[in-house]
Amino acid sequence: MSWIRAGLSPAAIARRPSRLVSLLDCPRNAFRQPIRHISSSTPPPSPVRGRGRVAALALLALGGGGVILYEVDTHLNASVLQRNIRTAIVGAQIALDYKFYFDPSDSAALDALHQRAADRLLKVCEANGGLYVKLGQAIGVQAAVLPKPYHALAKMFDDAEHLDYATVRKVVESELGKSIDDVFESFDEEPVAAASVAQVHKARLKGNGQEVAVKIQRPSIRAQAKWDLLSFRLLLRFYSHIFDLPLSYFGKYISEQIHKETDFVAELRNATRARNYVQDDPQKLIRDTVYVPFCVDDLCTGRLLVMEYIHGATRMTDEKGIKAMGLSVREVARSVCEVFASQIFQHGFVQCDGHAGNVLVRRHPNGKRGQHQVCLIDHGLYVNLSESFRRQYAELWRAIFQLDVSTLERITQAWGMGQGSSELFASATLMRPWRKPKSKEEEQKEREERERNGGRVDYNKQKELIKGFLVHVELVPKELIFVSRSMRIVQANNQILHSPVNRLNILARHASSALVSTSPTPSLIRVFFPRQSQPSNSLSGRLVTWLRSRMAFLTFRTTLFVLDLAFVGSAVVRSLHKASVIFVSSLKYGPFSKEVKRAASKTAGGFEDDLEAGMRQLAKEEFGVELDETAFAG
């Protein structure tokens, strides 16, 4: 048969009848030639079809590998790879945006560019969470040198999803090496607070029944911290290049301080030290009205902190809550300002995250009517100040208040700031405009220059002004970063309460005391019995030093007394103005109208609001920098 000679089986012909037809149509002699390549198997695929299959298999393998990598990264690597990729993509987008669209001559386009970059940075910080929230806030508070859109980073809400109770229990038992039921009589499964680094649960200890707050670190923080902080330093280096400003110099120091917040043993040491300082403070007001909760040392580890639970407390900025407890808002604000001033000038150990959520107020446990107690919690971020720095900083405050321009220039230049930068630094220190005495001709010249520029400063000139401010960045005390942050937070808290106390004078009084306590002869005893470390000089020399320091102290305090009178006068004028506005509105619209409420809210500000308005004006006139409320929020 022809199909047999063709090398085909009957089964093959049955499967392919069309092949049989084609064979029968061929000439007879066609089958006499040897047919070697016809077989029952499928013809080899075309090269195009083969490449398609390879590509499909490659895509399938890549997709499967990607899914496996995602699962491994998510569940075993704390999403470190995903966070880094997300950051790298956003970083590349921002870099390309600045490379192709950065045009200092077009202010509108430049503002839009800054806004896009800040929005992207904000989104990646919120998406990554964890330490990115704190790092974003650290970037955002650099209000004096970064464009206005970046200030929004400072307002990121440090909140996070709750850890489930199974995870919480696992962390607690892993850290303590025993069952949670062996340690705690009860343990609330729902947290009382949850933030980017940790969350807090209320519990009761077995044995003594003490109610405690248990702070549990998120399991992913340790794995993420190193990479997050590296990303932060690279980001600062990138912005240093873009804006040609020395932003990256402080990156390592800032990241080191933030990394300490992930070590709860360090926080335990900070809390214990702060508690001892408060209990031994030379000022009775602080000893009587400020409190640091105790920690249960035996139950504290690197990722677990167990401390006293504070009952019946509210945030220090909750004006209504404070009044509802029958407490004085003014006295509460005074205690807060006093304790932070004491940390800076007396103890040299400063809590740098003292926002309202970490400063609680309650009725004093002694039961005295109307007496408050300020409770300081969250001791993860502290900085140490050397005695020499505290003395220089106190000298700076004295020079500012007494218009001692030569001393002010000497200190600012020693701290790496350019000649003529003293005005700006004094204003930044006080969080209020400060100008050295000038002749009428100099003031007129400055006014005319501002009018010629229409109140705006050219971008390049703005950059040169800032660079001129930080001439030798390596000389700038790194502690200033967090001391300034602490100052801003105190200012913001006082402002929210409508400035019930003169924050500046409280700080200045502590500065004047520091000038005495850090001097070689802080007391008459040291005049006659000097320290061994004290430079040897005669008795008469020590006595002269003691007299000079006392005279400087009295002069400083006299200046502050005069300024306190001015503060009281300002408060009286503001109260009279508010009363007159409300009275006129009541006559015009009726005592219970919306217009009266609106008028009352417009005049509800205080001394700090006036200072803030002045700082905004100063920043705009001198640097062309638009400051908003985030610049003063810390």
Sequence and secondary structure as in RCSB ss.txt:
>XXXX:A:sequence
MSWIRAGLSPAAIARRPSRLVSLLDCPRNAFRQPIRHISSSTPPPSPVRGRGRVAALALLALGGGGVILYEVDTH
LNASVLQRNIRTAIVGAQIALDYKFYFDPSDSAALDALHQRAADRLLKVCEANGGLYVKLGQAIGVQAAVLPKPY
HALAKMFDDAEHLDYATVRKVVESELGKSIDDVFESFDEEPVAAASVAQVHKARLKGNGQEVAVKIQRPSIRAQA
KWDLLSFRLLLRFYSHIFDLPLSYFGKYISEQIHKETDFVAELRNATRARNYVQDDPQKLIRDTVYVPFCVDDLC
TGRLLVMEYIHGATRMTDEKGIKAMGLSVREVARSVCEVFASQIFQHGFVQCDGHAGNVLVRRHPNGKRGQHQVC
LIDHGLYVNLSESFRRQYAELWRAIFQLDVSTLERITQAWGMGQGSSELFASATLMRPWRKPKSKEEEQKEREER
ERNGGRVDYNKQKELIKGFLVHVELVPKELIFVSRSMRIVQANNQILHSPVNRLNILARHASSALVSTSPTPSLI
RVFFPRQSQPSNSLSGRLVTWLRSRMAFLTFRTTLFVLDLAFVGSAVVRSLHKASVIFVSSLKYGPFSKEVKRAA
SKTAGGFEDDLEAGMRQLAKEEFGVELDETAFAG
>XXXX:A:secstr
 HHHHTT  HHHHHH HHHHHHHHTS GGGGGS   S  SS     HHHHHHHHHHHHHHHHHHHHHHHHHHHHH
HSTTHHHHHHHHHHHHHHHHHHHHHH  TT HHHHHHHHHHHHHHHHHHHHHH THHHHHHHHHHT TTTS GGG
GGGGG         HHHHHHHHHHHHTS HHHHEEEE SS SEE SSEEEEEEEETTT  EEEEEEE TTHHHHH
HHHHHHHHHHHHHHHHHHTS  GGGHHHHHHHHHHTT HHHHHHHHHHHHHHHHT S HHHHHHEE   B GGG 
BTTEEEEE   S EETT HHHHHHTT  HHHHHHHHHHHHHHIIIII EEES   GGGEEEEE TT  TT EEEE
E   S EEE  HHHHHHHHHHHHHHHTT HHHHHHHHHHTTB TT HHHHHHHHHTS       HHHHHHHHHHH
HHTTT   HHHHHHHHHHHBSSGGGS THHHHHHHHHHHHHHHHHHTT  S HHHHHHHHHHHHHHHTSS SSHH
HHHS  TTS    HHHHHHHHHHHHHHHHHHHHHHHHHHHHHHHHHHHHHHHHHHHHHHHHHHH TTSHHHHHHH
HHT   HHHHHHHHHHHHHHHHH     GGGG  
